[in-house]
Amino acid sequence: MKLITRIAASAAIMFGLSGPALAERENPEELYFGILSTESSSAQREKWGPFLEAMEASLGMPVKPFFAADYAGVIEGMRFDKVDVVWYGNKSAMVAVDRAGAEIFAQTTEATGDRGYWSVMVTHKDSGLTYEDVMACNKDLNFGIGDPNSTSGFLVPSTFVFAKEGVNPKDCFKTLRNANHETNLISVATKQVDAAVASSTGMYSRLKNAKPELFAELKEIWRSPLIASDPMAWRPELDESIKSKIVFFFMTYGRQGTDEEVAKARENLAMIDMGPFIPSSNAQLWPFYEMDQIRQRMSIEGDDTYSDDERTAKILEINTKIEEIRAAAAARPRK
């Protein structure tokens, strides 16, 4: 299927890797764990430290954090073997599967126990703005949108807001700024932008707990359908024995051990706004591949620059891809 390519299998041939070089990639002496810096790296390091220490003890090998300022950083990090395990969003995982052969092995849950979260649009509490005001596209407003590889910051609002309304955000606002969730939320709270999108977790957990005075300045004006929780993925070249140890750690952490050990693990998970993990695979991404195609179709349907024949041809092509995605999803159901 062209939509989901697997380039990792041919990487050794393409780059002439063999013998010791390939063995080093399969059996590294230490693992690098890729983390998107949704907050400052220092804050992320403090929050993730206990979890990574527990992972290190379970695997019996050093586990070092690899912080990236954006999703492209962890995607390219895996592509060029700089990271071994990565916490992705669903949208960035799609790109990582296509570009780096990433393999999903686990799905996060929310600290609340939920298996999903939402994309939210917010304004300042005193702005008086409504969703309809923001979408009027009168070019008087400054808007904050997410990283292009973000699920809740970009893909979901692009699908359920802009494509649905038939507008291009670049043509809708005075300025359009790409930033992470924390920056978007703070920018609205401090009136640097008039409205922005972010994840519900970023707003109602991270910002509310870390900076309650800024959280108090925000007002939610739109919420998406539920988004499946984030995936965890590894490099496909890792030795199966290492993969087995990683799976064992993720599936037992916060579930097995003494009462004190389980309680401590749950505390560590709560620090990174997560609950215990559940098994997953690349099949988790099928709804998001479909969502991306639907977003493109809705955008084309509302684009007057296409002739009727061009629009019909492009929509037919997208509909064919959607059917391919649905067939693949049916062939490997998640449940």
C-alpha positions in Angstrom: 0.0 0.0 0.0 1.6 3.3 -1.2 0.2 5.3 1.7 2.2 3.5 4.3 5.7 2.8 3.2 8.3 0.8 5.1 11.8 2.1 4.3 13.7 0.6 7.2 14.0 -2.9 5.7 16.1 -1.5 2.8 18.1 1.0 4.9 21.1 -1.4 5.4 21.4 -1.9 1.7 21.0 1.8 0.8 23.7 2.9 3.2 26.0 -0.1 2.9 25.6 -1.2 6.5 26.7 -4.7 7.4 28.6 -6.6 10.1 29.6 -4.6 13.2 27.7 -1.5 12.0 24.4 -3.3 11.6 25.0 -5.1 14.9 25.5 -1.8 16.7 22.2 -0.5 15.4 20.4 -3.7 16.5 22.1 -4.0 19.9 23.0 -0.5 21.1 24.9 -0.2 24.4 22.4 2.5 25.5 18.9 3.5 24.4 17.8 7.0 23.5 14.3 7.9 24.3 12.8 10.7 22.1 10.6 13.3 23.9 8.8 16.2 22.3 9.4 19.3 24.4 5.8 20.4 24.9 7.3 22.5 27.7 10.9 23.7 28.4 13.5 20.9 28.2 14.4 21.5 31.8 10.8 21.0 32.9 10.5 17.9 30.7 13.7 16.4 32.1 12.5 16.8 35.6 9.1 15.2 34.9 10.4 12.3 32.8 13.5 11.5 34.9 11.8 9.0 37.3 10.1 7.2 34.5 13.3 6.8 32.5 15.2 5.7 35.6 12.7 3.0 36.1 13.0 1.9 32.5 16.7 1.9 32.8 16.6 -0.4 35.8 14.1 -2.8 34.1 16.1 -3.0 30.9 19.5 -3.3 32.6 21.0 -0.6 30.3 21.3 3.1 30.2 18.3 5.0 28.9 19.0 8.6 27.9 16.4 11.3 27.0 16.5 13.0 23.6 14.6 16.2 23.7 13.4 17.8 20.5 11.8 21.2 20.0 9.4 19.9 17.4 8.0 16.6 16.0 10.4 16.8 13.0 13.3 16.5 15.5 12.1 13.1 16.9 11.0 11.8 13.4 14.4 12.6 11.9 16.1 11.4 15.0 14.6 7.9 14.5 15.2 8.0 10.8 18.9 8.5 11.3 19.1 6.2 14.3 19.7 8.9 16.9 16.7 7.7 19.0 15.5 4.2 19.7 12.1 4.7 21.4 9.9 7.8 20.8 6.7 9.2 22.4 4.8 10.4 19.3 1.5 12.0 18.6 -0.7 10.1 16.1 0.0 12.6 13.3 3.8 12.6 13.8 3.7 8.8 14.1 2.2 8.6 10.6 5.1 10.5 9.3 7.6 8.4 11.3 6.1 5.2 10.0 6.4 6.5 6.4 9.8 8.0 6.7 11.6 6.0 9.4 9.8 2.6 9.5 8.6 3.3 13.0 6.8 0.4 14.8 4.2 1.3 17.4 4.1 -1.1 20.3 2.1 0.7 23.0 -0.5 3.4 23.5 -0.6 5.8 26.3 -3.6 6.4 28.5 -4.5 9.7 30.2 -3.7 10.2 33.9 -7.4 10.3 34.4 -7.7 6.7 32.9 -9.2 7.9 29.6 -7.9 6.5 26.4 -8.1 9.8 24.5 -8.0 13.6 24.7 -9.3 16.5 22.6 -8.2 19.4 20.5 -9.5 22.7 21.9 -9.7 26.2 20.6 -9.3 28.9 23.2 -9.6 32.7 23.5 -8.9 35.1 26.4 -11.7 35.0 28.9 -12.3 38.8 28.5 -12.2 38.8 24.7 -15.9 38.2 24.1 -14.9 36.1 21.1 -17.0 33.1 20.0 -16.1 30.3 17.6 -18.2 32.0 15.0 -16.3 35.3 15.5 -13.0 33.5 15.0 -14.2 31.7 11.9 -15.6 34.9 10.3 -12.1 35.3 8.7 -12.2 39.1 8.8 -8.4 39.2 9.1 -8.6 41.2 12.3 -7.4 38.4 14.5 -4.0 36.7 15.3 -4.3 32.9 15.5 -2.0 30.3 17.0 -1.9 26.8 15.4 0.2 23.8 16.2 3.2 22.1 14.8 2.3 20.7 11.3 3.1 17.2 12.6 0.9 17.7 15.7 -2.4 15.7 15.9 -4.4 18.0 18.2 -2.6 21.1 17.3 -2.8 20.8 13.5 -4.4 17.7 11.9 -7.6 17.6 13.9 -8.4 21.4 13.7 -7.4 21.3 10.0 -10.0 18.6 9.5 -12.8 19.5 11.9 -12.5 23.3 11.7 -10.8 24.7 8.6 -11.6 22.0 6.1 -15.1 21.7 7.4 -15.7 25.5 7.2 -14.1 25.5 3.8 -11.4 28.1 4.7 -7.6 28.2 4.5 -6.2 29.5 7.8 -3.4 31.3 6.0 -6.1 33.4 4.4 -8.3 33.7 7.4 -6.2 35.7 10.0 -4.1 38.7 10.3 -1.2 36.5 11.4 -0.9 32.7 11.7 1.7 31.3 14.1 2.9 27.7 14.5 3.9 26.8 18.0 3.7 24.0 20.6 0.7 23.7 22.9 2.2 25.5 25.9 3.3 28.5 23.8 -0.1 28.7 22.1 -2.0 28.7 25.4 0.3 31.2 27.0 0.1 33.4 24.0 -3.7 33.6 24.3 -3.5 34.1 28.1 -1.1 37.0 27.6 -3.0 38.4 24.7 -0.2 37.9 22.1 -2.7 36.1 19.9 -6.5 36.3 19.9 -7.2 32.6 19.6 -5.3 29.3 19.4 -5.7 25.6 19.3 -4.0 23.1 21.7 -4.5 19.8 23.4 -6.9 19.4 26.2 -4.2 17.8 28.2 -1.9 20.7 27.6 -4.5 23.1 28.9 -6.4 21.3 31.6 -3.5 19.3 33.1 -0.1 20.8 32.3 -0.9 24.5 32.2 -3.5 24.4 34.9 -1.1 22.7 37.3 2.1 24.6 36.3 0.7 28.1 35.7 -2.8 28.3 37.2 -2.8 32.1 36.9 -2.5 31.8 33.1 -5.0 29.0 32.9 -7.5 31.2 34.6 -7.3 33.7 31.7 -8.5 31.2 29.1 -11.9 30.3 27.7 -12.6 27.2 25.6 -14.8 27.9 22.6 -14.5 24.7 20.6 -13.7 21.0 21.2 -13.0 18.2 18.8 -14.2 14.6 18.7 -12.2 12.3 21.0 -8.6 11.7 19.8 -6.9 8.3 20.6 -4.1 8.7 23.1 -0.5 8.9 21.8 1.5 6.0 20.6 5.0 4.8 21.7 7.2 3.4 18.9 10.6 2.0 18.4 13.2 1.7 15.6 12.5 -1.5 13.6 16.1 -2.6 13.6 16.3 -3.1 17.4 17.0 -6.7 18.4 13.9 -8.7 19.3 15.3 -9.4 22.8 15.5 -5.6 23.5 12.0 -5.1 22.1 10.7 -7.9 24.4 12.3 -6.1 27.4 10.8 -2.8 26.4 7.3 -4.3 26.0 7.6 -6.0 29.4 8.5 -2.8 31.1 5.7 -0.7 29.4 3.0 -3.3 30.0 3.9 -3.9 33.7 4.9 -0.4 34.8 2.2 0.9 37.2 0.5 -2.5 37.2 2.8 -5.1 38.8 4.9 -5.1 42.0 4.2 -4.4 45.6 1.5 -1.9 46.5 4.2 0.7 47.2 5.9 0.1 43.8 2.7 0.3 41.9 1.7 3.5 43.7 5.1 5.1 43.0 5.0 4.1 39.4 1.5 5.7 39.1 2.9 8.9 40.6 5.7 8.9 38.1 3.3 8.4 35.3 1.0 11.2 36.5 4.1 13.5 36.4 4.1 13.1 32.6 0.3 13.3 32.4 -0.1 9.6 31.6 -1.6 6.4 33.1 -0.5 2.8 32.5 0.2 1.8 28.9 -1.9 -0.6 26.7 -0.7 -2.7 23.8 -0.9 -1.2 20.3 0.5 -1.4 16.8 0.6 0.7 13.6 -3.1 -0.2 13.1 -3.7 2.6 15.7 -3.0 5.0 12.9 -5.7 3.9 10.4 -8.3 6.5 11.6 -5.7 9.3 11.3 -4.7 8.3 7.7 -8.4 8.4 6.9 -8.8 11.7 8.7 -6.0 13.2 6.7 -7.6 12.2 3.4 -11.0 13.5 4.5 -9.3 16.8 5.4 -7.8 17.0 1.9 -11.2 16.1 0.3 -13.1 18.8 2.2 -10.5 21.3 1.3 -10.7 20.5 -2.4 -14.5 20.5 -2.3 -14.4 24.1 -1.1 -11.6 25.3 -3.4 -12.9 27.3 -6.3 -9.5 27.4 -8.1 -10.2 23.9 -9.5 -12.3 23.2 -12.6 -15.2 20.8 -12.2 -13.2 18.1 -13.9 -10.1 18.6 -11.9 -12.1 18.6 -8.6 -13.9 15.4 -9.6 -10.7 13.7 -10.5 -8.9 14.7 -7.3 -11.9 13.7 -5.1 -12.1 10.3 -6.9 -8.4 9.7 -6.2 -8.9 10.6 -2.5 -12.0 8.4 -2.2 -10.0 5.5 -3.7 -7.3 6.1 -1.0 -9.9 6.2 1.7 -11.3 2.8 0.6 -7.8 1.4 0.6 -7.3 2.6 4.1 -10.6 1.2 5.3 -9.8 -2.2 3.7 -6.4 -2.3 5.4 -8.0 -1.4 8.7 -10.6 -4.1 8.3 -7.9 -6.7 7.5 -6.1 -5.9 10.7 -8.7 -4.7 13.3 -7.4 -3.2 16.5 -9.8 -5.0 18.8 
